[in-house]
Amino acid sequence: MSRTIVVTGGATGIGRAVAERFVAGGDEVVITGRRPDVLEKAAADLGVRAMVCDGTDPVQVQRLADELPAQFDVLVNNAGGNTDFSEPEAGDLAQLRANWLANLEANLLTAVLTTTALAPKIADGGSVIHLGSIAAMKGRGSYGASKAALATYNLDVATELGPRGITSNVVAPGFTAETEFFQGQLSDTRRATLIQETLTKRAGTPADIAETIWYLASPGARYLTGQTLHVNGGALTTR
């Protein structure tokens, strides 16, 4: 039976791959994003519904909640990314503060606002899946800290929604090619290093991450909740 899936930041990269995977499975998909032109093109390419929404804006998030169907099945909190690839000048605490707040807004508060606003419409037995990062474990400044906070927030969501049979998990990718994450600043040397750190000796792809998210929303994952699943080719191993 067809489900309805909401994917934030669904126009490019991992979000687009996630939307494409659910469409391939016969589901109806709604993608959100901040850039209307990019969003509409992706929606036309994939055959999904597009809704413009900046997940850091409470007014836009509430509008999204009001305009969605009365019930949907899966929420994928994919919106976010590293907002800060530059270091402030020494002693510039105001800029340092701004940099940290920007990453917390992009990667934590988007998920908090969206999940809180949309939770009443998630069907019992549904799924919430957040996009985390290997940086939460390896430490990457404000970006890593924001993703670590997201993993902790996931525990609250799993606890709150668990009695309704709704699972909540984090998928934490390692280096994933074919995305806008590095904003054109990834050197060939750094790329080679990131690949060498994996056990599989290849970069991840958006499809790799999408398949894990697809599994977490499947009937086979109904007893899996409150977890962080690391998808990184072995660049980070756990016990």
C-alpha positions as CSV (number, residue, x, y, z in Angstrom):
1,M,0.0,0.0,0.0
2,S,1.3,3.4,-0.9
3,R,2.6,5.6,1.8
4,T,3.1,9.4,2.0
5,I,6.7,10.5,2.7
6,V,8.0,14.0,3.7
7,V,11.7,14.7,2.9
8,T,13.1,18.0,4.0
9,G,15.9,19.4,1.9
10,G,14.8,16.9,-0.8
11,A,15.8,18.7,-4.0
12,T,19.5,17.8,-4.1
13,G,22.1,15.3,-2.9
14,I,21.1,12.8,-0.3
15,G,17.6,14.3,0.1
16,R,16.9,13.8,-3.6
17,A,18.2,10.3,-3.6
18,V,15.9,9.5,-0.6
19,A,12.9,10.9,-2.5
20,E,13.8,8.9,-5.6
21,R,14.1,5.7,-3.5
22,F,10.7,6.1,-2.0
23,V,9.1,7.0,-5.3
24,A,10.7,3.8,-6.8
25,G,9.0,1.9,-4.0
26,G,5.6,3.2,-5.0
27,D,5.2,5.9,-2.3
28,E,3.9,9.4,-2.7
29,V,6.6,11.9,-1.7
30,V,6.6,15.6,-0.6
31,I,10.0,17.4,-0.8
32,T,10.7,20.7,0.9
33,G,13.5,23.2,0.4
34,R,14.4,26.9,0.5
35,R,15.1,27.4,-3.2
36,P,11.9,27.4,-5.3
37,D,13.6,27.0,-8.6
38,V,15.8,24.1,-7.6
39,L,12.9,22.5,-5.7
40,E,10.4,22.8,-8.6
41,K,12.9,21.2,-11.0
42,A,13.6,18.3,-8.7
43,A,9.8,17.8,-8.2
44,A,9.2,17.7,-11.9
45,D,12.1,15.3,-12.5
46,L,11.0,12.9,-9.8
47,G,7.3,13.2,-10.1
48,V,6.8,14.4,-6.5
49,R,5.1,17.3,-4.7
50,A,7.2,20.3,-3.8
51,M,6.6,22.7,-0.9
52,V,8.9,25.7,-0.2
53,C,9.9,25.8,3.4
54,D,12.9,27.1,5.3
55,G,13.2,24.7,8.3
56,T,14.8,27.4,10.5
57,D,11.7,29.7,10.1
58,P,8.9,28.8,12.6
59,V,6.3,30.5,10.4
60,Q,7.2,28.5,7.3
61,V,7.4,25.3,9.3
62,Q,3.9,25.9,10.7
63,R,2.6,26.6,7.2
64,L,4.1,23.4,6.0
65,A,2.4,21.5,8.8
66,D,-1.0,23.2,8.0
67,E,-0.7,22.4,4.3
68,L,0.3,18.8,4.5
69,P,-2.3,16.0,4.3
70,A,-4.1,15.1,7.5
71,Q,-1.8,12.1,7.9
72,F,1.5,10.9,6.5
73,D,3.8,8.0,7.2
74,V,7.4,8.9,7.2
75,L,9.4,12.1,8.0
76,V,13.0,12.4,6.8
77,N,14.7,15.3,8.4
78,N,17.4,15.7,5.8
79,A,17.7,19.5,5.6
80,G,20.9,21.0,6.9
81,G,24.6,20.9,6.1
82,N,27.8,22.6,7.2
83,T,27.2,26.4,7.2
84,D,30.8,27.2,8.3
85,F,33.9,26.4,6.3
86,S,35.9,29.5,7.5
87,E,37.6,30.3,10.8
88,P,36.9,33.7,12.4
89,E,39.8,36.0,13.1
90,A,41.5,35.4,16.4
91,G,39.5,37.0,19.2
92,D,36.4,37.6,17.1
93,L,34.0,36.0,19.6
94,A,30.9,37.6,17.9
95,Q,31.7,35.9,14.6
96,L,32.5,32.7,16.4
97,R,29.1,32.8,18.1
98,A,27.4,33.5,14.8
99,N,29.1,30.6,13.2
100,W,28.1,28.2,15.9
101,L,24.5,29.4,16.0
102,A,24.2,29.1,12.2
103,N,25.1,25.4,12.3
104,L,22.9,24.7,15.3
105,E,20.0,26.3,13.4
106,A,20.6,24.4,10.2
107,N,21.2,21.0,11.7
108,L,19.4,20.8,15.0
109,L,16.6,23.4,15.1
110,T,15.3,22.5,11.6
111,A,14.7,18.9,12.9
112,V,13.3,20.1,16.2
113,L,10.8,22.6,14.6
114,T,9.8,20.2,11.8
115,T,9.3,17.2,14.0
116,T,7.4,19.1,16.7
117,A,5.1,20.7,14.1
118,L,4.5,17.6,12.1
119,A,4.4,14.9,14.8
120,P,0.6,15.0,15.2
121,K,0.2,14.1,11.6
122,I,2.6,11.2,11.5
123,A,0.5,7.9,11.3
124,D,0.8,5.5,14.2
125,G,3.4,2.9,13.2
126,G,5.3,5.5,11.1
127,S,8.9,6.6,11.1
128,V,11.1,9.6,11.8
129,I,14.6,9.5,10.4
130,H,17.2,12.3,10.9
131,L,20.3,12.8,8.9
132,G,23.3,12.9,11.2
133,S,27.0,12.7,10.4
134,I,30.2,11.0,11.2
135,A,31.4,14.4,12.4
136,A,29.2,13.9,15.5
137,M,31.7,11.2,16.6
138,K,34.9,12.6,15.2
139,G,34.5,16.3,16.2
140,R,34.2,18.9,13.5
141,G,33.6,22.1,15.3
142,S,30.1,23.6,15.3
143,Y,28.9,21.2,12.6
144,G,30.0,18.1,14.5
145,A,28.5,19.5,17.7
146,S,25.2,20.3,16.0
147,K,24.9,16.7,14.7
148,A,25.8,15.3,18.1
149,A,23.0,17.4,19.6
150,L,20.7,16.0,16.9
151,A,21.6,12.4,17.9
152,T,20.7,13.3,21.5
153,Y,17.4,14.9,20.4
154,N,16.6,11.7,18.5
155,L,16.3,9.9,21.9
156,D,13.6,12.4,23.0
157,V,11.7,11.9,19.8
158,A,11.9,8.1,20.1
159,T,10.7,8.2,23.7
160,E,7.8,10.6,23.0
161,L,6.5,8.9,19.8
162,G,7.3,5.3,20.7
163,P,4.0,4.6,22.4
164,R,2.3,5.3,19.1
165,G,4.5,2.7,17.4
166,I,6.6,5.5,15.7
167,T,10.3,4.8,15.5
168,S,13.0,7.5,15.4
169,N,16.5,7.0,14.3
170,V,19.6,8.8,13.0
171,V,21.5,7.8,9.8
172,A,25.0,9.2,10.1
173,P,26.9,9.2,6.7
174,G,30.6,9.4,6.3
175,F,32.2,11.0,3.2
176,T,29.5,11.0,0.6
177,A,30.2,12.2,-3.0
178,E,27.8,13.9,-5.4
179,T,26.4,16.3,-2.8
180,E,26.7,20.1,-2.2
181,F,28.1,19.5,1.3
182,F,31.7,20.8,0.7
183,Q,30.5,23.8,-1.4
184,G,33.2,23.3,-4.0
185,Q,36.0,23.5,-1.3
186,L,37.0,19.8,-1.3
187,S,40.5,19.4,-2.6
188,D,41.7,16.3,-4.5
189,T,44.1,15.6,-1.6
190,R,41.4,15.8,1.0
191,R,39.1,13.6,-1.1
192,A,41.7,11.0,-1.4
193,T,42.4,11.0,2.3
194,L,38.7,10.6,3.1
195,I,38.4,7.6,0.8
196,Q,41.6,6.1,2.2
197,E,40.1,6.2,5.7
198,T,37.3,3.8,4.7
199,L,37.7,0.1,4.7
200,T,35.9,-0.2,1.4
201,K,38.2,2.3,-0.3
202,R,35.5,4.2,-2.0
203,A,33.3,7.3,-1.4
204,G,29.8,6.8,-0.3
205,T,27.0,7.8,-2.6
206,P,23.6,9.4,-1.9
207,A,22.0,6.1,-2.9
208,D,23.9,4.3,-0.2
209,I,22.4,6.6,2.4
210,A,18.9,6.4,0.8
211,E,18.9,2.7,1.0
212,T,19.5,2.8,4.8
213,I,16.8,5.3,5.3
214,W,14.5,3.2,3.2
215,Y,15.2,0.2,5.4
216,L,14.5,2.2,8.6
217,A,11.0,3.1,7.2
218,S,10.3,-0.5,6.2
219,P,8.2,-3.2,8.1
220,G,11.5,-5.0,8.9
221,A,12.7,-2.1,11.1
222,R,9.7,-1.7,13.4
223,Y,11.6,-2.7,16.5
224,L,14.6,-0.5,15.7
225,T,14.4,2.9,17.4
226,G,16.5,5.4,19.3
227,Q,19.6,4.4,17.4
228,T,22.3,6.0,15.3
229,L,23.3,3.9,12.2
230,H,26.7,4.8,10.8
231,V,27.0,4.5,7.1
232,N,30.6,5.3,6.3
233,G,32.4,2.4,4.6
234,G,34.2,1.6,7.9
235,A,35.8,5.1,8.3
236,L,34.3,4.9,11.8
237,T,33.7,1.5,13.4
238,T,31.6,0.8,16.5
239,R,31.1,-2.1,18.9
